[in-house]
């Protein structure tokens, strides 16, 4: 009995395919050998860089950052229409948040500052050269003078730049070209939907000359604040690492004493973009003591700012900014910290420890295990007053992104969640604080796993 009928055409086709595979086999071997050789050469190249520049961690970080985090490509096809759509989205987002708040009233004064700063001092050519040398060479698309020319040709351009900087300081006027930002939308994560504008982060770029002027003002402002003990949020050699060490040390001291500790990470919606200019200027004048031409300079710096969106060679029209401190600026973080100064008085009123680092607000307090009601009552009353203060100052607390973690195993988590009111859904076993995962048991297992996972993902293609 014949079960299968031989198919001559099909058999001939199979024999032909077999011959093709055999003929291509050397090519496949060559490709594999090339890939292996390229991988070895790449590994040897990076190994040589590490050995040669082992004493220069800054250069190593710069090299590997450019390899691991290359400039992101725009997922959508750039066009003028797309730039205008992004411009409208970024503008409407802030206007929508503003419309959800009650009308801004004049802030209540907490007492005038005893010290005053009336005038910024002119800078010398030597000091200006040092400032230019320390600044990173970042620039916007429409840079009037490229950073490389400013740095390499400072002996030629320095006197002219010095005249421009000192003229701005003495007259209390900031050139309009210094107040225009070029915004580039960047996808927050590659896995996100590139068609949804919500998933894009606006990256602002300001002229290099503007950053020089801001750095001059920042140094004089910082010296004034330090001399009169007004604000210590931006001390030299202080960073996110020192902020984390401070908070973590305080939490460990509480738990070592046998009590539970609560850490609350408050999240503000578009904090930098929501700053009210009139409130900020009032705070600079009354709380910080900035008067005269120095105050006029800050008025000129904040008012009549603008931005446009750029994608490749395409650009949008210009839009004005009615509020906010400039993103990507040198002065932005300091101005925001001064804007938030009165908030610390509320935390101190309720005996709640806090640490402010730009728009990252960390508050923490101790729970008495025998009676948690008084501590929780103080916290809820404090948060009620914080909400009111934020609303009065044109800021919005994002409770959905606010995180709470309890350190110490003395009180059942379920009991705590039920007594935290509207913050009950914010409880978690671990939180991300300034980029570090803190778990309720201080084991850091999740942080270590996260770093290892990220390291393998980033370095695998280059090993």
ZAMARGU-4260 file (C-alpha; in steps of 0.2 Angstrom, whole numbers, plus 5000, padded with zeros to 4 digits):
<rodrens>
0) 5000/5000/5000 | 5007/5017/4995 | 5004/5030/5009 | 5013/5045/5001 | 5014/5050/4983
5) 5032/5057/4980 | 5031/5075/4973 | 5045/5078/4961 | 5043/5097/4960 | 5043/5098/4979
10) 5058/5087/4981 | 5068/5097/4968 | 5064/5113/4977 | 5070/5106/4994 | 5086/5101/4986
15) 5088/5118/4978 | 5085/5127/4995 | 5098/5115/5003 | 5111/5120/4991 | 5107/5139/4994
20) 5110/5136/5013 | 5126/5127/5010 | 5132/5141/4998 | 5127/5154/5011 | 5136/5145/5026
25) 5153/5154/5024 | 5144/5171/5024 | 5135/5167/5040 | 5151/5162/5048 | 5159/5178/5042
30) 5145/5188/5050 | 5146/5179/5066 | 5165/5181/5067 | 5163/5200/5063 | 5151/5202/5077
35) 5162/5193/5089 | 5177/5203/5084 | 5167/5219/5085 | 5161/5215/5103 | 5179/5211/5108
40) 5186/5227/5101 | 5172/5237/5109 | 5176/5229/5126 | 5194/5232/5124 | 5191/5250/5119
45) 5181/5254/5135 | 5193/5244/5145 | 5207/5255/5139 | 5197/5271/5143 | 5194/5265/5161
50) 5212/5261/5164 | 5219/5277/5156 | 5206/5289/5164 | 5204/5279/5181 | 5210/5295/5190
55) 5197/5306/5181 | 5180/5301/5187 | 5172/5316/5179 | 5178/5312/5161 | 5173/5293/5164
60) 5156/5298/5168 | 5154/5310/5153 | 5160/5296/5141 | 5149/5283/5148 | 5134/5294/5150
65) 5136/5299/5131 | 5136/5280/5127 | 5123/5273/5139 | 5111/5288/5137 | 5113/5295/5119
70) 5103/5310/5113 | 5085/5303/5112 | 5077/5303/5094 | 5061/5311/5091 | 5048/5297/5089
75) 5036/5308/5078 | 5041/5316/5062 | 5045/5334/5066 | 5036/5348/5057 | 5030/5366/5061
80) 5013/5360/5065 | 5019/5348/5077 | 5029/5361/5086 | 5014/5372/5087 | 5004/5357/5095
85) 5017/5355/5108 | 5017/5374/5111 | 4998/5374/5114 | 4999/5358/5125 | 5012/5365/5137
90) 5003/5382/5138 | 4986/5375/5140 | 4992/5363/5154 | 4998/5377/5165 | 4982/5388/5161
95) 4971/5373/5166 | 4980/5371/5182 | 4979/5389/5186 | 4960/5389/5182 | 4957/5376/5195
100) 4964/5387/5209 | 4955/5402/5217 | 4960/5420/5213 | 4977/5424/5220 | 4976/5437/5233
105) 4991/5447/5241 | 5001/5436/5252 | 5000/5439/5271 | 5017/5447/5276 | 5026/5437/5290
110) 5037/5452/5295 | 5050/5462/5285 | 5068/5457/5284 | 5080/5467/5295 | 5094/5466/5282
115) 5093/5473/5264 | 5101/5470/5247 | 5099/5486/5236 | 5112/5484/5223 | 5122/5470/5214
120) 5141/5473/5214 | 5150/5474/5197 | 5160/5459/5193 | 5178/5459/5188 | 5185/5452/5172
125) 5195/5439/5183 | 5179/5433/5192 | 5170/5433/5176 | 5183/5422/5168 | 5182/5410/5182
130) 5163/5409/5181 | 5163/5406/5162 | 5176/5392/5165 | 5165/5383/5177 | 5149/5383/5167
135) 5144/5369/5156 | 5144/5372/5138 | 5125/5370/5135 | 5116/5382/5123 | 5100/5385/5114
140) 5096/5383/5096 | 5097/5402/5093 | 5112/5406/5103 | 5118/5424/5100 | 5136/5418/5104
145) 5140/5400/5105 | 5148/5394/5122 | 5164/5387/5113 | 5168/5404/5106 | 5164/5412/5123
150) 5176/5400/5132 | 5190/5398/5120 | 5190/5416/5114 | 5187/5424/5131 | 5203/5435/5129
155) 5194/5443/5115 | 5176/5443/5120 | 5178/5444/5139 | 5178/5463/5140 | 5163/5465/5129
160) 5154/5452/5139 | 5159/5460/5156 | 5152/5477/5150 | 5136/5469/5146 | 5134/5460/5162
165) 5139/5475/5173 | 5127/5486/5163 | 5113/5474/5167 | 5117/5473/5186 | 5118/5492/5187
170) 5103/5496/5177 | 5092/5482/5184 | 5087/5477/5167 | 5089/5460/5158 | 5090/5459/5139
175) 5075/5452/5131 | 5085/5439/5121 | 5091/5432/5138 | 5073/5428/5143 | 5068/5417/5128
180) 5069/5398/5131 | 5070/5385/5117 | 5059/5370/5123 | 5063/5353/5116 | 5050/5339/5120
185) 5058/5323/5126 | 5049/5306/5129 | 5050/5302/5147 | 5052/5284/5144 | 5054/5274/5128
190) 5040/5262/5132 | 5027/5276/5133 | 5015/5280/5119 | 5024/5293/5108 | 5007/5300/5102
195) 5002/5306/5119 | 5009/5323/5123 | 5006/5319/5142 | 5021/5307/5140 | 5033/5321/5135
200) 5044/5332/5146 | 5048/5350/5141 | 5067/5352/5141 | 5071/5371/5141 | 5087/5378/5135
205) 5092/5396/5138 | 5106/5406/5130 | 5124/5404/5137 | 5126/5422/5141 | 5110/5422/5151
210) 5117/5408/5162 | 5133/5419/5165 | 5122/5433/5171 | 5112/5422/5182 | 5127/5414/5189
215) 5134/5431/5194 | 5118/5436/5202 | 5116/5419/5211 | 5134/5420/5219 | 5130/5437/5226
220) 5113/5432/5232 | 5120/5416/5240 | 5133/5427/5249 | 5119/5439/5255 | 5108/5425/5261
225) 5122/5416/5270 | 5128/5432/5279 | 5111/5435/5286 | 5106/5417/5289 | 5090/5418/5278
230) 5090/5402/5267 | 5102/5387/5269 | 5095/5376/5255 | 5109/5378/5242 | 5125/5378/5253
235) 5141/5373/5243 | 5144/5354/5243 | 5126/5350/5248 | 5116/5340/5236 | 5103/5326/5235
240) 5115/5314/5243 | 5117/5325/5259 | 5098/5328/5259 | 5095/5309/5259 | 5109/5307/5272
245) 5100/5320/5284 | 5083/5313/5282 | 5088/5294/5283 | 5099/5298/5299 | 5084/5306/5307
250) 5073/5292/5303 | 5086/5279/5310 | 5087/5289/5326 | 5069/5288/5329 | 5067/5270/5325
255) 5083/5266/5336 | 5074/5274/5351 | 5060/5261/5349 | 5047/5271/5340 | 5039/5271/5323
260) 5044/5285/5310 | 5033/5291/5296 | 5040/5298/5280 | 5029/5308/5269 | 5035/5314/5251
265) 5024/5328/5245 | 5022/5330/5226 | 5017/5347/5218 | 5009/5348/5201 | 5021/5357/5189
270) 5028/5366/5204 | 5041/5377/5195 | 5029/5382/5181 | 5015/5388/5194 | 5025/5401/5203
275) 5016/5417/5204 | 5027/5432/5199 | 5019/5445/5211 | 5020/5433/5226 | 5038/5429/5222
280) 5043/5448/5220 | 5034/5452/5237 | 5043/5438/5245 | 5060/5444/5239 | 5056/5461/5245
285) 5048/5458/5262 | 5055/5441/5267 | 5072/5441/5259 | 5075/5460/5260 | 5079/5463/5241
290) 5076/5482/5237 | 5080/5495/5225 | 5089/5491/5208 | 5092/5473/5214 | 5073/5471/5215
295) 5071/5479/5199 | 5083/5467/5191 | 5072/5452/5197 | 5057/5461/5191 | 5065/5462/5174
300) 5071/5444/5175 | 5054/5437/5179 | 5042/5447/5168 | 5040/5446/5149 | 5048/5429/5147
305) 5044/5419/5132 | 5047/5402/5124 | 5045/5392/5108 | 5046/5374/5104 | 5059/5367/5092
310) 5060/5350/5084 | 5075/5348/5072 | 5075/5362/5060 | 5057/5366/5064 | 5051/5379/5076
315) 5034/5386/5083 | 5029/5404/5086 | 5033/5412/5102 | 5022/5411/5117 | 5023/5422/5133
320) 5025/5415/5150 | 5013/5423/5163 | 5020/5413/5178 | 5033/5401/5184 | 5052/5402/5187
325) 5063/5397/5171 | 5066/5379/5169 | 5084/5374/5166 | 5090/5391/5173 | 5103/5394/5185
330) 5092/5405/5197 | 5077/5394/5196 | 5080/5382/5210 | 5085/5396/5222 | 5070/5407/5218
335) 5058/5392/5221 | 5066/5389/5238 | 5064/5407/5242 | 5046/5406/5236 | 5043/5391/5248
340) 5051/5399/5263 | 5035/5402/5273 | 5030/5384/5271 | 5043/5379/5284 | 5035/5389/5297
345) 5019/5378/5296 | 5029/5362/5299 | 5038/5370/5313 | 5022/5375/5321 | 5016/5357/5322
350) 5033/5351/5327 | 5035/5341/5311 | 5053/5339/5304 | 5055/5343/5286 | 5068/5345/5272
355) 5065/5355/5256 | 5076/5352/5241 | 5069/5362/5226 | 5052/5355/5223 | 5055/5339/5233
360) 5047/5341/5250 | 5050/5328/5263 | 5042/5328/5280 | 5044/5315/5294 | 5038/5313/5312
365) 5038/5301/5326 | 5023/5290/5331 | 5022/5286/5350 | 5017/5268/5350 | 5006/5269/5366
370) 4995/5283/5359 | 4997/5287/5340 | 4981/5299/5340 | 4990/5315/5345 | 5004/5313/5332
375) 4991/5309/5318 | 4980/5324/5323 | 4995/5335/5322 | 4999/5328/5305 | 4982/5330/5298
380) 4980/5348/5305 | 4997/5352/5297 | 4992/5345/5280 | 4976/5355/5281 | 4985/5371/5283
385) 4998/5366/5270 | 4984/5364/5257 | 4978/5381/5261 | 4995/5389/5260 | 4998/5380/5243
390) 4982/5386/5236 | 4985/5404/5242 | 5002/5403/5234 | 4996/5396/5217 | 5002/5379/5220
395) 4993/5362/5219 | 4997/5347/5230 | 4995/5331/5220 | 4989/5318/5233 | 4989/5304/5220
400) 5008/5305/5218 | 5011/5309/5237 | 5019/5294/5245 | 5019/5288/5264 | 5030/5275/5272
405) 5031/5269/5290 | 5047/5263/5297 | 5047/5252/5312 | 5035/5237/5315 | 5027/5242/5331
410) 5010/5248/5324 | 5000/5238/5311 | 5000/5246/5294 | 4981/5243/5292 | 4977/5253/5308
415) 4988/5267/5302 | 4980/5268/5284 | 4963/5270/5292 | 4968/5285/5302 | 4977/5295/5289
420) 4961/5301/5281 | 4963/5306/5262 | 4981/5300/5262 | 4976/5282/5266 | 4979/5277/5248
425) 4997/5284/5248 | 5004/5271/5260 | 5017/5259/5253 | 5030/5247/5259 | 5044/5257/5249
430) 5045/5275/5242 | 5057/5283/5229 | 5065/5297/5238 | 5076/5308/5227 | 5080/5293/5216
435) 5083/5280/5230 | 5071/5267/5235 | 5068/5267/5254 | 5059/5252/5261 | 5051/5251/5278
440) 5064/5239/5285 | 5079/5249/5280 | 5086/5234/5270 | 5088/5243/5254 | 5085/5226/5244
445) 5074/5235/5231 | 5086/5249/5229 | 5101/5236/5226 | 5090/5226/5214 | 5085/5241/5205
450) 5103/5247/5202 | 5109/5230/5197 | 5094/5228/5185 | 5097/5245/5177 | 5116/5242/5176
455) 5114/5226/5167 | 5102/5233/5155 | 5112/5248/5151 | 5129/5240/5150 | 5125/5223/5142
460) 5127/5230/5124 | 5144/5236/5128 | 5151/5221/5138
</rodrens>
